[in-house]
Amino acid sequence: MDNKYLINIIRWILIIVTPLFLTVFTVRVIISWNSPSYPEWEYGRIAPDQYGFTPEERLELAEATLAYLRHPDPAEKSIYLLEELRLPGTDNPLYNEAEIGHMIDVKVVSDKFKQAMWLFALTLAAGYIFLFARSATRLTGAKTVMQSGIFTVVIVFLVMLFIGIGWGLFFTLFHKLFFAAGTWIFSYSDSLIRLFPEQFWFDIALLWTGGILVQGGILALIGYGLQKRLA
């Protein structure tokens, strides 16, 4: 294979993989955010639970749910963490059967995001090692860093516009992409919606995409700086 052709293939792989890596990486960062937790910050902004959870109960139950997502075991082995949760002051389960089923699906997707993150990270590492290991391709490597950042910024900016203009459609398409039909729709009185209402997810979507946007911008600046240094 022609060397220039190979370098161009690697360059495009890196440009395309960069926003994918930043997407799953930022999801994992949000899930791991724990001091203070994301719900602790978010609940200070959104309306209180209209069905009776106190702020303290709501936060405790939300953090217990996130602890399940962080658990290293697969969903089937760690779901007991949610099955053991109870509605405050009762012996009734916090989550009904449908909610438990959905949370199994959520952790399966979350764990796959983690696996994808490491796959994308290895791909990026291998590609950039290839480009920066030789003086003849270092400038190309620097340009690729900048172009990856610019590409990420453009793509994520368009996604943010979509979220701002058509949040309902974005939310629906996201769930249809990752979950079976009918398994992710719940009543407003169900615990999942009480703990994680739509505003909670809208704010996470903005935080998620905003974080990727910032990281893409930083990459573009780093790539630009490297280009100036190597030119």
CYANA upper distance limits for C-alpha pairs under 8 A (distance plus 0.5 A):
  1 MET  CA      5 TYR  CA      7.53
  1 MET  CA      6 LEU  CA      7.22
  2 ASP  CA      6 LEU  CA      6.81
  3 ASN  CA      7 ILE  CA      6.67
  4 LYS  CA      8 ASN  CA      6.63
  5 TYR  CA      9 ILE  CA      6.78
  6 LEU  CA     10 ILE  CA      6.75
  7 ILE  CA     11 ARG  CA      6.57
  7 ILE  CA    131 LEU  CA      8.34
  8 ASN  CA     12 TRP  CA      6.76
  9 ILE  CA     13 ILE  CA      6.68
 10 ILE  CA     14 LEU  CA      6.71
 10 ILE  CA    127 GLY  CA      6.74
 11 ARG  CA     15 ILE  CA      6.77
 11 ARG  CA    127 GLY  CA      8.24
 11 ARG  CA    141 GLY  CA      8.21
 11 ARG  CA    144 THR  CA      6.55
 12 TRP  CA     16 ILE  CA      6.62
 13 ILE  CA     17 VAL  CA      6.43
 14 LEU  CA     18 THR  CA      6.46
 14 LEU  CA    123 THR  CA      8.17
 14 LEU  CA    124 LEU  CA      6.46
 14 LEU  CA    127 GLY  CA      7.20
 14 LEU  CA    144 THR  CA      7.82
 14 LEU  CA    148 SER  CA      7.49
 15 ILE  CA     19 PRO  CA      8.21
 15 ILE  CA    144 THR  CA      7.17
 15 ILE  CA    145 VAL  CA      8.18
 15 ILE  CA    147 GLN  CA      7.14
 15 ILE  CA    148 SER  CA      4.79
 15 ILE  CA    149 GLY  CA      8.42
 15 ILE  CA    151 PHE  CA      7.51
 16 ILE  CA     20 LEU  CA      7.64
 16 ILE  CA    148 SER  CA      7.75
 16 ILE  CA    151 PHE  CA      8.49
 17 VAL  CA     21 PHE  CA      6.53
 17 VAL  CA    120 PHE  CA      6.94
 17 VAL  CA    123 THR  CA      8.40
 17 VAL  CA    124 LEU  CA      7.79
 18 THR  CA     22 LEU  CA      6.70
 18 THR  CA    120 PHE  CA      8.30
 18 THR  CA    124 LEU  CA      7.89
 18 THR  CA    148 SER  CA      6.63
 18 THR  CA    149 GLY  CA      8.22
 18 THR  CA    152 THR  CA      7.59
 19 PRO  CA     23 THR  CA      6.43
 19 PRO  CA    148 SER  CA      8.17
 19 PRO  CA    151 PHE  CA      8.28
 19 PRO  CA    152 THR  CA      5.61
 19 PRO  CA    212 ILE  CA      8.08
 19 PRO  CA    216 GLY  CA      8.22
 20 LEU  CA     24 VAL  CA      7.01
 20 LEU  CA    120 PHE  CA      7.93
 21 PHE  CA     25 PHE  CA      6.37
 21 PHE  CA    116 ALA  CA      8.21
 21 PHE  CA    117 MET  CA      6.14
 21 PHE  CA    120 PHE  CA      5.94
 21 PHE  CA    121 ALA  CA      7.16
 22 LEU  CA     26 THR  CA      6.36
 22 LEU  CA    212 ILE  CA      6.43
 22 LEU  CA    215 GLN  CA      8.13
 23 THR  CA     27 VAL  CA      6.94
 23 THR  CA    208 TRP  CA      8.23
 23 THR  CA    209 THR  CA      8.34
 23 THR  CA    212 ILE  CA      7.00
 24 VAL  CA     28 ARG  CA      6.82
 24 VAL  CA    113 PHE  CA      6.05
 24 VAL  CA    114 LYS  CA      7.48
 24 VAL  CA    116 ALA  CA      7.73
 24 VAL  CA    117 MET  CA      6.17
 25 PHE  CA     29 VAL  CA      6.78
 25 PHE  CA    114 LYS  CA      8.16
 25 PHE  CA    117 MET  CA      6.42
 26 THR  CA     30 ILE  CA      6.72
 26 THR  CA    208 TRP  CA      6.75
 26 THR  CA    211 GLY  CA      7.43
 26 THR  CA    212 ILE  CA      7.36
 27 VAL  CA     31 ILE  CA      6.79
 27 VAL  CA    113 PHE  CA      8.45
 27 VAL  CA    208 TRP  CA      7.27
 28 ARG  CA     32 SER  CA      6.56
 28 ARG  CA    110 SER  CA      8.40
 28 ARG  CA    113 PHE  CA      8.22
 28 ARG  CA    114 LYS  CA      7.37
 29 VAL  CA     33 TRP  CA      6.48
 30 ILE  CA     38 TYR  CA      7.81
 30 ILE  CA    208 TRP  CA      8.21
 31 ILE  CA     66 LEU  CA      7.41
 31 ILE  CA     69 LEU  CA      7.93
 31 ILE  CA     70 ARG  CA      7.59
 32 SER  CA     70 ARG  CA      7.35
 33 TRP  CA     37 SER  CA      6.02
 33 TRP  CA     38 TYR  CA      6.64
 34 ASN  CA     38 TYR  CA      7.29
 36 PRO  CA     40 GLU  CA      6.90
 36 PRO  CA     41 TRP  CA      7.71
 37 SER  CA     41 TRP  CA      7.22
 37 SER  CA     63 GLU  CA      7.85
 38 TYR  CA     42 GLU  CA      6.56
 39 PRO  CA     43 TYR  CA      6.18
 39 PRO  CA     59 LEU  CA      6.99
 39 PRO  CA     62 ALA  CA      7.30
 39 PRO  CA     63 GLU  CA      7.72
 40 GLU  CA     44 GLY  CA      7.33
 40 GLU  CA     59 LEU  CA      6.83
 41 TRP  CA     45 ARG  CA      7.83
 42 GLU  CA     46 ILE  CA      7.06
 42 GLU  CA    200 PHE  CA      7.46
 43 TYR  CA     47 ALA  CA      7.97
 43 TYR  CA     48 PRO  CA      7.92
 43 TYR  CA     55 PRO  CA      8.21
 43 TYR  CA     59 LEU  CA      8.22
 46 ILE  CA    199 GLN  CA      7.66
 46 ILE  CA    200 PHE  CA      8.01
 48 PRO  CA     54 THR  CA      8.39
 48 PRO  CA     55 PRO  CA      7.50
 49 ASP  CA     53 PHE  CA      6.22
 49 ASP  CA     54 THR  CA      7.88
 49 ASP  CA     55 PRO  CA      8.36
 49 ASP  CA     58 ARG  CA      8.33
 49 ASP  CA    194 ARG  CA      6.49
 49 ASP  CA    195 LEU  CA      8.12
 50 GLN  CA    194 ARG  CA      8.43
 51 TYR  CA    189 SER  CA      7.45
 51 TYR  CA    194 ARG  CA      8.15
 53 PHE  CA     57 GLU  CA      6.24
 53 PHE  CA     58 ARG  CA      6.08
 53 PHE  CA     88 PRO  CA      8.34
 54 THR  CA     58 ARG  CA      6.54
 55 PRO  CA     59 LEU  CA      6.62
 56 GLU  CA     60 GLU  CA      6.64
 57 GLU  CA     61 LEU  CA      6.62
 57 GLU  CA     88 PRO  CA      7.69
 58 ARG  CA     62 ALA  CA      6.55
 58 ARG  CA    195 LEU  CA      6.72
 59 LEU  CA     63 GLU  CA      6.55
 60 GLU  CA     64 ALA  CA      6.70
 61 LEU  CA     65 THR  CA      6.74
 61 LEU  CA     85 LEU  CA      8.36
 61 LEU  CA    195 LEU  CA      8.14
 62 ALA  CA     66 LEU  CA      6.84
 62 ALA  CA    195 LEU  CA      6.59
 62 ALA  CA    196 PHE  CA      8.35
 63 GLU  CA     67 ALA  CA      6.61
 64 ALA  CA     68 TYR  CA      7.07
 64 ALA  CA     81 LEU  CA      8.34
 64 ALA  CA     82 LEU  CA      8.20
 65 THR  CA     69 LEU  CA      7.29
 65 THR  CA     81 LEU  CA      8.40
 65 THR  CA     82 LEU  CA      7.09
 66 LEU  CA     70 ARG  CA      6.83
 67 ALA  CA     71 HIS  CA      6.66
 68 TYR  CA     78 SER  CA      7.12
 68 TYR  CA     79 ILE  CA      7.59
 68 TYR  CA     81 LEU  CA      6.63
 68 TYR  CA     82 LEU  CA      7.55
 69 LEU  CA    107 LYS  CA      6.21
 69 LEU  CA    110 SER  CA      7.86
 71 HIS  CA     78 SER  CA      7.37
 73 ASP  CA     77 LYS  CA      6.53
 73 ASP  CA     78 SER  CA      6.34
 74 PRO  CA     78 SER  CA      6.73
 74 PRO  CA    107 LYS  CA      8.10
 74 PRO  CA    108 VAL  CA      7.76
 74 PRO  CA    111 ASP  CA      8.20
 75 ALA  CA     79 ILE  CA      6.09
 75 ALA  CA    104 ILE  CA      5.85
 75 ALA  CA    105 ASP  CA      8.33
 75 ALA  CA    107 LYS  CA      6.20
 75 ALA  CA    108 VAL  CA      6.67
 76 GLU  CA    104 ILE  CA      7.39
 79 ILE  CA     83 GLU  CA      6.87
 79 ILE  CA    100 ILE  CA      8.18
 79 ILE  CA    103 MET  CA      8.49
 79 ILE  CA    104 ILE  CA      7.27
 80 TYR  CA     84 GLU  CA      6.42
 81 LEU  CA     85 LEU  CA      7.44
 82 LEU  CA     94 LEU  CA      8.31
 82 LEU  CA     95 TYR  CA      7.81
 82 LEU  CA    100 ILE  CA      7.88
 83 GLU  CA     93 PRO  CA      7.29
 83 GLU  CA     94 LEU  CA      8.13
 83 GLU  CA     95 TYR  CA      7.56
 83 GLU  CA    100 ILE  CA      7.82
 84 GLU  CA     93 PRO  CA      7.55
 85 LEU  CA     93 PRO  CA      6.48
 85 LEU  CA     94 LEU  CA      5.95
 85 LEU  CA     95 TYR  CA      8.11
 86 ARG  CA     90 THR  CA      7.16
 86 ARG  CA     91 ASP  CA      6.48
 86 ARG  CA     92 ASN  CA      6.03
 86 ARG  CA     93 PRO  CA      4.94
 86 ARG  CA     94 LEU  CA      4.99
 86 ARG  CA     95 TYR  CA      8.39
 87 LEU  CA     91 ASP  CA      7.42
 87 LEU  CA     92 ASN  CA      6.25
 87 LEU  CA     93 PRO  CA      6.46
 87 LEU  CA     94 LEU  CA      5.16
 94 LEU  CA    191 SER  CA      6.93
 95 TYR  CA     99 GLU  CA      6.09
 95 TYR  CA    100 ILE  CA      6.60
 95 TYR  CA    190 ASP  CA      8.10
 95 TYR  CA    191 SER  CA      6.63
 95 TYR  CA    192 LEU  CA      7.84
 96 ASN  CA    100 ILE  CA      6.72
 97 GLU  CA    101 GLY  CA      6.70
 98 ALA  CA    102 HIS  CA      6.77
 98 ALA  CA    183 THR  CA      7.62
 99 GLU  CA    103 MET  CA      6.65
 99 GLU  CA    186 PHE  CA      8.44
 99 GLU  CA    192 LEU  CA      7.47
100 ILE  CA    104 ILE  CA      6.77
101 GLY  CA    105 ASP  CA      7.03
101 GLY  CA    183 THR  CA      8.21
102 HIS  CA    106 VAL  CA      6.65
102 HIS  CA    183 THR  CA      6.60
102 HIS  CA    184 TRP  CA      6.74
103 MET  CA    107 LYS  CA      6.71
104 ILE  CA    108 VAL  CA      6.78
105 ASP  CA    109 VAL  CA      6.77
105 ASP  CA    179 PHE  CA      7.61
106 VAL  CA    110 SER  CA      6.55
107 LYS  CA    111 ASP  CA      6.39
108 VAL  CA    112 LYS  CA      6.72
109 VAL  CA    113 PHE  CA      6.70
109 VAL  CA    178 PHE  CA      7.72
110 SER  CA    114 LYS  CA      6.98
111 ASP  CA    115 GLN  CA      6.89
112 LYS  CA    116 ALA  CA      6.54
113 PHE  CA    117 MET  CA      6.51
114 LYS  CA    118 TRP  CA      7.11
115 GLN  CA    119 LEU  CA      6.87
116 ALA  CA    120 PHE  CA      6.51
117 MET  CA    121 ALA  CA      6.52
118 TRP  CA    122 LEU  CA      6.61
119 LEU  CA    123 THR  CA      6.75
120 PHE  CA    124 LEU  CA      6.66
121 ALA  CA    125 ALA  CA      6.56
122 LEU  CA    126 ALA  CA      6.51
123 THR  CA    127 GLY  CA      6.61
124 LEU  CA    128 TYR  CA      6.57
125 ALA  CA    129 ILE  CA      6.48
126 ALA  CA    130 PHE  CA      6.70
127 GLY  CA    131 LEU  CA      6.88
128 TYR  CA    132 PHE  CA      6.35
128 TYR  CA    141 GLY  CA      6.98
129 ILE  CA    133 ALA  CA      6.05
130 PHE  CA    134 ARG  CA      7.93
131 LEU  CA    137 THR  CA      5.71
131 LEU  CA    138 ARG  CA      6.17
131 LEU  CA    140 THR  CA      7.49
131 LEU  CA    141 GLY  CA      5.67
132 PHE  CA    137 THR  CA      6.79
132 PHE  CA    138 ARG  CA      5.06
132 PHE  CA    141 GLY  CA      6.46
133 ALA  CA    137 THR  CA      8.34
133 ALA  CA    138 ARG  CA      7.78
134 ARG  CA    138 ARG  CA      6.82
135 SER  CA    139 LEU  CA      8.36
137 THR  CA    141 GLY  CA      6.74
138 ARG  CA    142 ALA  CA      6.74
138 ARG  CA    230 LEU  CA      8.03
139 LEU  CA    143 LYS  CA      6.69
139 LEU  CA    226 LEU  CA      8.33
139 LEU  CA    227 GLN  CA      6.60
139 LEU  CA    230 LEU  CA      6.52
139 LEU  CA    231 ALA  CA      7.46
140 THR  CA    144 THR  CA      6.54
141 GLY  CA    145 VAL  CA      6.81
142 ALA  CA    146 MET  CA      6.96
142 ALA  CA    223 GLY  CA      5.42
142 ALA  CA    224 TYR  CA      7.64
142 ALA  CA    226 LEU  CA      5.98
142 ALA  CA    227 GLN  CA      5.86
143 LYS  CA    147 GLN  CA      6.52
143 LYS  CA    223 GLY  CA      6.49
143 LYS  CA    224 TYR  CA      7.65
143 LYS  CA    227 GLN  CA      6.84
144 THR  CA    148 SER  CA      6.32
144 THR  CA    223 GLY  CA      7.73
145 VAL  CA    149 GLY  CA      6.77
145 VAL  CA    219 LEU  CA      6.71
145 VAL  CA    220 ALA  CA      6.91
145 VAL  CA    222 ILE  CA      7.80
145 VAL  CA    223 GLY  CA      5.20
146 MET  CA    150 ILE  CA      6.74
146 MET  CA    219 LEU  CA      6.59
146 MET  CA    220 ALA  CA      4.46
146 MET  CA    221 LEU  CA      7.16
146 MET  CA    222 ILE  CA      7.35
146 MET  CA    223 GLY  CA      4.51
146 MET  CA    224 TYR  CA      6.18
147 GLN  CA    151 PHE  CA      6.44
147 GLN  CA    220 ALA  CA      7.11
147 GLN  CA    223 GLY  CA      8.21
148 SER  CA    152 THR  CA      6.59
148 SER  CA    216 GLY  CA      7.94
148 SER  CA    219 LEU  CA      7.83
148 SER  CA    220 ALA  CA      7.53
149 GLY  CA    153 VAL  CA      6.69
149 GLY  CA    215 GLN  CA      8.16
149 GLY  CA    216 GLY  CA      4.71
149 GLY  CA    217 GLY  CA      6.23
149 GLY  CA    218 ILE  CA      7.67
149 GLY  CA    219 LEU  CA      5.29
149 GLY  CA    220 ALA  CA      4.77
149 GLY  CA    221 LEU  CA      8.45
149 GLY  CA    223 GLY  CA      8.45
150 ILE  CA    154 VAL  CA      6.71
150 ILE  CA    216 GLY  CA      7.07
150 ILE  CA    217 GLY  CA      7.34
150 ILE  CA    220 ALA  CA      6.22
151 PHE  CA    155 ILE  CA      6.67
151 PHE  CA    216 GLY  CA      8.38
152 THR  CA    156 VAL  CA      6.46
152 THR  CA    212 ILE  CA      8.12
152 THR  CA    213 LEU  CA      7.41
152 THR  CA    216 GLY  CA      5.82
153 VAL  CA    157 PHE  CA      6.36
153 VAL  CA    212 ILE  CA      8.26
153 VAL  CA    213 LEU  CA      5.69
153 VAL  CA    214 VAL  CA      8.36
153 VAL  CA    216 GLY  CA      5.86
153 VAL  CA    217 GLY  CA      6.82
154 VAL  CA    158 LEU  CA      6.86
155 ILE  CA    159 VAL  CA      6.89
156 VAL  CA    160 MET  CA      6.58
156 VAL  CA    209 THR  CA      6.74
156 VAL  CA    212 ILE  CA      7.59
156 VAL  CA    213 LEU  CA      6.54
157 PHE  CA    161 LEU  CA      6.76
157 PHE  CA    213 LEU  CA      7.54
158 LEU  CA    162 PHE  CA      6.77
159 VAL  CA    163 ILE  CA      6.71
159 VAL  CA    209 THR  CA      8.13
160 MET  CA    164 GLY  CA      6.63
160 MET  CA    206 LEU  CA      7.61
160 MET  CA    209 THR  CA      7.04
160 MET  CA    210 GLY  CA      8.38
161 LEU  CA    165 ILE  CA      6.54
162 PHE  CA    166 GLY  CA      5.97
162 PHE  CA    167 TRP  CA      7.40
162 PHE  CA    170 PHE  CA      7.58
163 ILE  CA    167 TRP  CA      4.96
163 ILE  CA    170 PHE  CA      6.61
163 ILE  CA    205 ALA  CA      8.33
163 ILE  CA    206 LEU  CA      8.45
166 GLY  CA    170 PHE  CA      6.70
167 TRP  CA    171 PHE  CA      6.52
167 TRP  CA    202 PHE  CA      8.05
168 GLY  CA    172 THR  CA      6.71
169 LEU  CA    173 LEU  CA      6.53
170 PHE  CA    174 PHE  CA      6.53
171 PHE  CA    175 HIS  CA      6.91
172 THR  CA    176 LYS  CA      6.62
173 LEU  CA    177 LEU  CA      6.54
174 PHE  CA    178 PHE  CA      7.10
175 HIS  CA    179 PHE  CA      5.97
175 HIS  CA    184 TRP  CA      7.72
176 LYS  CA    180 ALA  CA      7.13
176 LYS  CA    181 ALA  CA      7.04
179 PHE  CA    183 THR  CA      7.41
179 PHE  CA    184 TRP  CA      7.59
180 ALA  CA    184 TRP  CA      8.23
186 PHE  CA    190 ASP  CA      6.93
186 PHE  CA    192 LEU  CA      8.31
186 PHE  CA    193 ILE  CA      7.59
187 SER  CA    193 ILE  CA      7.68
188 TYR  CA    193 ILE  CA      6.11
188 TYR  CA    194 ARG  CA      7.17
189 SER  CA    193 ILE  CA      7.43
189 SER  CA    194 ARG  CA      7.02
190 ASP  CA    194 ARG  CA      6.80
191 SER  CA    195 LEU  CA      6.46
192 LEU  CA    196 PHE  CA      6.23
192 LEU  CA    197 PRO  CA      8.14
193 ILE  CA    197 PRO  CA      5.24
193 ILE  CA    198 GLU  CA      8.04
196 PHE  CA    200 PHE  CA      6.17
196 PHE  CA    201 TRP  CA      7.62
197 PRO  CA    201 TRP  CA      7.38
198 GLU  CA    202 PHE  CA      6.69
199 GLN  CA    203 ASP  CA      6.62
200 PHE  CA    204 ILE  CA      6.81
201 TRP  CA    205 ALA  CA      6.51
202 PHE  CA    206 LEU  CA      6.90
203 ASP  CA    207 LEU  CA      6.63
204 ILE  CA    208 TRP  CA      6.30
205 ALA  CA    209 THR  CA      6.57
206 LEU  CA    210 GLY  CA      6.13
207 LEU  CA    211 GLY  CA      6.36
208 TRP  CA    212 ILE  CA      6.93
209 THR  CA    213 LEU  CA      6.58
210 GLY  CA    214 VAL  CA      6.74
211 GLY  CA    215 GLN  CA      6.75
212 ILE  CA    216 GLY  CA      6.52
213 LEU  CA    217 GLY  CA      6.70
214 VAL  CA    218 ILE  CA      6.75
215 GLN  CA    219 LEU  CA      6.72
216 GLY  CA    220 ALA  CA      6.76
217 GLY  CA    221 LEU  CA      6.83
218 ILE  CA    222 ILE  CA      6.64
219 LEU  CA    223 GLY  CA      6.54
220 ALA  CA    224 TYR  CA      6.60
221 LEU  CA    225 GLY  CA      6.62
222 ILE  CA    226 LEU  CA      6.66
223 GLY  CA    227 GLN  CA      6.63
224 TYR  CA    228 LYS  CA      6.85
225 GLY  CA    229 ARG  CA      6.80
226 LEU  CA    230 LEU  CA      6.58
227 GLN  CA    231 ALA  CA      6.21
